[in-house]
Amino acid sequence: MQNRQKLLNLLGLARRAGKLVTGEDLVLNAIRSGKVSLVFFAADGGESSKKKFTDKTNSYKVAFSTTFTRQELADATGQARTVIAVADRGFAKKMREYLDN
């Protein structure tokens, strides 16, 4: 199984475990409060939103990824969202390993 598919499976598992934060406002608040370790933004998301999250994750030193499309994120989590944040360090660490390989 490819790392990309493993990462999507892990996203689904994190969703079922209740370790994801979804939606723009909730994710921004979670980044500010230091509750998230990794943010996924859909590759086909809006440019202004992408810039907002890129700037916010850089200033708070949170990992940021635009690896997946909205459809891939929706298929993995069961939620149609442009931005998803991982609120568990263990999940985030494993996801970053898959992203790096």
N, C-alpha and C positions, 0 to 999 in steps of 0.2 A: 504494500500500500504506500502511495506517495505521501510525502510530508504534508502537502497541501490538503489532502483528504483527511489525514490524521488530525490536522489542525481544525478542520471543520467539524469533525467528530468530537473533538475536545470542547469546541464551542458549544455544541449541543449538550454535552455532558455538564458543562458549567451552567448552562441555562436551567437544566433540570435540577441542579444542586442549588439554584438561587444565588449564584455568584456573579451574575451579570447585571450591569446597569445599562438601561437602554433609554434612548430619547435625548435630544440635544441638551435641554435644561438640566435634567438629572445628571447627565454625564459631566457637564461643566461644573456643577456643584460638587460632584464626587472628586473631580480633579483638584479643585480648589481646597477641598478638605483632606486631600491625601489618601482617599479610600481606594483608589484604583491604581493598578500597576501597568496596565496595557490598554490602549484604545485602538479599536478597529474603525476606520472610516471607509465607507464604500468608495471604490475607485470611480464610480459614475455619479458620485455625489456632487453637490453644488460647489463651485469654486470659492464663494465667500464663506460658506460654512467650513470648507476644508482649511482655508486660511485661519479662521478663528480657532479651530481645534489644533492646527499645527503650532500656532503661536502659543496657545495655552499649554499644550503638552511640553513644548520646549522650555517654557518658563518654569514649569513645575517638575521638569525632568521625569516625565512619564513616557514610556515607549509608545510609539505611534506607527500604525501600519495602514496602508491603502492596498493591501494585497487582493482583497475580494470585492466583488460587485455587490450591489444591493440584493440581487437575486440569490447569490451564493450565501450571503449572510442570513437572508430570510429562510432559505432552505435548511440551513444548519440550526437555526435557533427557533424557527416557527414564528418569528416576529418580523414584520416588514419594517426595518429600521435602517437608517443611513449610518448611524453611529452606535457602537456598542463598546462598553468598557468592562474589563475583567477586574472584579473586586476581590480576588483571591490570589495571594502571592504564589502559591503552588501551581495553580492553573496557568498564571501569567508566565512563570519561569519555564514551564514545559512548552508553552506556545511560542515563546521567544526562541527556544532551542529549535523548534520546527521551522520558524521563520528564517533563522540564520543558516540552516542547512539547505 
